[in-house]
Amino acid sequence: MEAAAKIKGYIGIDPGSAGSLCLFIPSTGQIGFHDMKDSTPSAILEWFNAASDIFDIHMIMIEKVHAIQGTSAGSNFKFGYNVGMINALAEASGIGVDHITPKMWQKKIGVTKKGPAIKKEVAQIAERLYPGAQIKGPRGGLLDGRSDALCIAHYNYLKYTGK
């Protein structure tokens, strides 16, 4: 007897130090997050492996970001470490990896704002697309990286299904 085909899934990653990983399963609407804050490399790799054991993960889409001018050397070093680590772990998972600039995925989902207002607009778009997604904490504040990671996973799905 043949094994049942796994359901397709797409991963989106906001790789900042307070970033997040998002698993999106389009056929069921299931959305899962793994926050990078206070996580370890082994926990992240375990998350990738668990996701690919259960689902057919088509692609990991990582936001292509760079250091932020005007921040401290220590902050930029930590940021660079996290970006390098998440890229290495994604590659080590054996799942395909792709990168997307913020401007590209933001344009695709309809972001029109500039500067600091982008974060709020991305969250509004994520809530409209996926009303049940847990992008806010118990007090109503945005959970770091989740809106972006969800929208990157959404972009990943759109790109690889031609929608």
Secondary structure, DSSP 8 states (H G I E B T S, - for coil): -------EEEEEEE-STT-EEEEEETTTTEEEEEE-TT--HHHHHHHHHHHHHHSEEEEEEEE-----TTS-HHHHHHHHHHHHHHHHHHHHTTS-EEEE-HHHHHHHHT----TTHHHHHHHHHHHHH-TT---B-TTS-B-TTHHHHHHHHHHHHHHHHT-
